[in-house]
Amino acid sequence: MHEYTSTARVWGLTCPGFPEEVSRARRWTRDILRGSPWAEDAELIVSELSANAILHTASGQDSGSFHLALAVSAQAIALSVTDDGGAGTAPKIERQDQDAEHGRGLGMVSVIAHRVVVHESDGGHTVTAELFTAPRVGGHPC
């Protein structure tokens, strides 16, 4: 295989920023990953990231939306949720004390996923969670 040839498959879905769309995002993820041992973890991650987009950004306001991207290769599953921005700060992983009522979601995602990356742009934020499905060869990331 040529070194620049990719066997990754990529799906995308844009959802209106309504709370009921979180269940649609979960179902969409579950359908794509049907039969994968990573399907339940991916479904939980998408649920949390989608809910965060709706609750904490302009995605959950009038005419807001959020976009999901799911990339699957033999080595990894990458789940991304892009919001409409409008939050005062970028999403960040924080460790909350046990009495906190909020703020545990991205921490939970970071425990389930092998890597979590937050990208900030003019139009919003993209949170990507990666699940490595095969052992990484060599010591260098792409």
C-alpha positions in Angstrom: 0.0 0.0 0.0 1.3 3.5 -0.8 2.2 5.5 2.3 -0.3 8.2 1.4 -3.3 5.9 0.8 -5.9 5.9 3.5 -8.4 3.3 4.4 -10.2 5.5 6.9 -13.9 6.0 6.4 -15.4 9.3 7.6 -19.1 10.2 8.3 -20.6 13.5 9.2 -23.9 14.6 10.7 -25.2 18.1 11.6 -27.9 18.4 14.2 -30.1 21.3 15.4 -29.2 22.3 18.9 -32.1 20.7 20.6 -31.7 18.3 23.6 -33.4 15.5 21.9 -30.7 15.5 19.2 -28.3 14.0 21.7 -30.2 10.7 21.4 -30.0 11.0 17.6 -26.2 11.5 17.8 -25.9 8.4 20.0 -28.1 6.3 17.7 -26.1 7.5 14.7 -22.8 6.5 16.3 -24.2 3.2 17.4 -25.4 2.4 13.9 -22.1 3.2 12.3 -20.1 1.2 14.8 -22.4 -1.7 15.1 -20.4 -4.8 15.9 -17.3 -2.9 17.1 -16.1 -3.5 20.6 -15.7 0.2 20.9 -19.3 1.1 20.1 -20.5 1.7 23.6 -17.5 3.8 24.6 -18.0 5.9 21.4 -21.7 6.3 22.1 -21.0 7.6 25.6 -18.4 10.0 24.3 -20.6 11.4 21.6 -23.5 11.8 24.1 -21.3 13.8 26.4 -19.7 16.0 23.8 -23.1 16.7 22.1 -24.8 17.6 25.4 -21.9 19.9 26.2 -22.3 21.7 22.9 -26.0 22.2 23.5 -25.7 23.3 27.1 -22.6 25.4 27.1 -22.4 27.1 23.7 -24.5 28.9 21.1 -25.3 25.5 19.6 -28.2 25.3 22.1 -29.6 28.7 21.3 -32.1 29.8 18.6 -31.1 28.3 15.3 -27.9 26.8 16.7 -26.5 23.4 15.7 -23.6 21.1 16.3 -21.7 18.9 13.8 -20.4 15.4 14.4 -17.6 13.7 12.5 -16.7 10.0 12.9 -13.6 8.6 11.4 -12.8 4.9 11.5 -9.6 3.2 10.5 -8.0 -0.1 11.4 -5.9 1.8 14.1 -8.4 4.3 15.6 -11.8 5.7 15.9 -11.9 9.5 16.1 -15.1 11.3 17.3 -15.4 15.0 16.9 -18.1 17.4 17.9 -18.0 21.0 16.7 -20.1 23.7 18.4 -21.2 27.1 17.3 -19.0 28.9 19.8 -20.3 31.7 22.0 -18.9 30.4 25.2 -16.6 32.6 27.2 -13.9 30.0 27.4 -12.8 26.9 25.5 -13.8 23.5 26.7 -11.2 22.1 29.1 -10.7 19.0 31.1 -11.1 19.7 34.8 -10.9 17.4 37.8 -13.9 18.3 40.1 -14.2 17.4 43.7 -16.7 14.7 44.5 -19.4 17.1 45.6 -19.4 19.1 42.4 -22.7 19.0 40.5 -21.3 19.9 37.1 -18.0 19.8 35.2 -17.2 16.1 35.1 -18.1 15.4 31.5 -14.9 16.1 29.7 -13.0 14.5 32.6 -15.0 11.3 32.0 -14.4 11.5 28.3 -10.6 11.8 28.9 -10.7 8.6 31.0 -12.6 6.6 28.4 -10.7 8.0 25.3 -7.0 7.4 24.7 -6.6 11.1 23.7 -8.8 14.2 23.8 -7.9 17.3 21.8 -9.7 20.7 21.8 -9.4 23.0 18.8 -10.6 26.6 19.0 -11.6 28.5 15.9 -13.4 31.7 15.0 -16.7 29.8 14.6 -16.5 27.6 17.7 -14.7 24.7 19.2 -14.1 21.1 18.1 -13.5 18.5 20.7 -12.0 15.3 19.3 -11.8 12.0 21.3 -9.7 9.2 19.9 -10.0 5.5 20.7 -7.0 3.5 19.5 -8.3 0.2 18.2 -4.9 -1.4 17.4 -1.6 -1.2 19.1 0.5 1.8 18.0 3.5 0.8 16.0 6.7 2.7 16.8 7.0 5.5 19.2 6.0 8.5 17.0 2.5 9.8 16.6 1.4 10.9 13.1 
